[in-house]
Amino acid sequence: MAIPDTSVVRPLLDNAKQISILLPQKPQFDSVAAALGLKISLDVAGKSSRVICPDSMLVEFNRLVGVESISNTFGSRNLIISFPGQTEHVDKVSYNLDSGELQLVITPKPDAPDLDHQKVRFTSATGKQDIIFMMGISDLRELGPVHDQIKDTLQTTTVISISHTPQFNQYTLHQLHDYDSSSLSELTTHIIDLLGLSLDVDASSNLLFGLEKATASFKSAGVSVTTFEAAAKLMRKGAKRHVDEISASDYPTGSIPVDETTELAPDQIPVEKPKTNGKKAAPADWFEPKIYKGPLQP
């Protein structure tokens, strides 16, 4: 493993408060697991973080902790209502709750003209971001529609790329890359450690799940000593493995031979019946060792 240099990134992270983690379109399970693992570690450190992906999450991602928090847009949840050209006429803003309905009341100054409601503008606040992590993104075009939403933000925000695959576009100088890593989850595990962040059970479980998926349960050619070191580190932190039990019902019908001498046990595993061929069962002593005695020889 080529250990990424975090000496420049670490002080930037120490001073950051608002952090976004961006995923590409159609992300792999490994990328989502790594992003959520990093987010949870940042949250534990007292940072305000969020994960953004242009596409909706697949059903298979639902086993990852925090997947429901992933947003499809870069904008925040704050709604901004502005009055272009009329701000100087506003005296005060208040609100009422009428039968569960929120009503904003904009009161103009006594000597001001009436406010023109047709000029009211509604926008979603993006909010200032201190750091944007790009997870496994080799080209900004992989962000799809999110790229248009962050064009201006990228000019004033520190962008950090985390990747274990070669980059098509060097869009930032802050690169935490290691092309020898088996997966993004493995690399992110080591980066979290290098940045002085902590790993709790949820973050560790996500990262271990992503690592196992990316390496086909450690069977892929890219597995190395550092892969097992990352797995050991995660398990020491309490990571829960997602081991799927295999039963006969997981196989297609007919793939396991069954005939009239076979019956299915409750767990659906074939159990062979004793074959009697219509005759009575043999006596119990039939299967015991036989001792034959003969005349003693002189």
Buried (B, 14 or more C-beta within 10 A) or exposed (E): BEEBEBEEBEEBBEEBEBBBBBBBBEBBBBBBBBBBBBBBBBBBBEBBBBBBBBBEBEEEBEEBBBBEEBBBEBBBEEEEEEBEEBEEBBEEEEEEEEEEEEEEEBEBEEEEEEBEEEEBEEEBEBBEBBBBBBBBBBEBEBBBEBBEBBEEBBEEBBBBBBBBEEBEEEBBEBBBBBEBBBBBBBBBBBBBBBBEBEBBBBBBBBBBBBBBBBBEEEEEEEBBEBBBBBBEBBBEBEBBEEEEEEEBEEEEEEEBEEEEEEEEEEEEEEEEEEEEEEEEEEEEEEEEEEEEEEEEEE
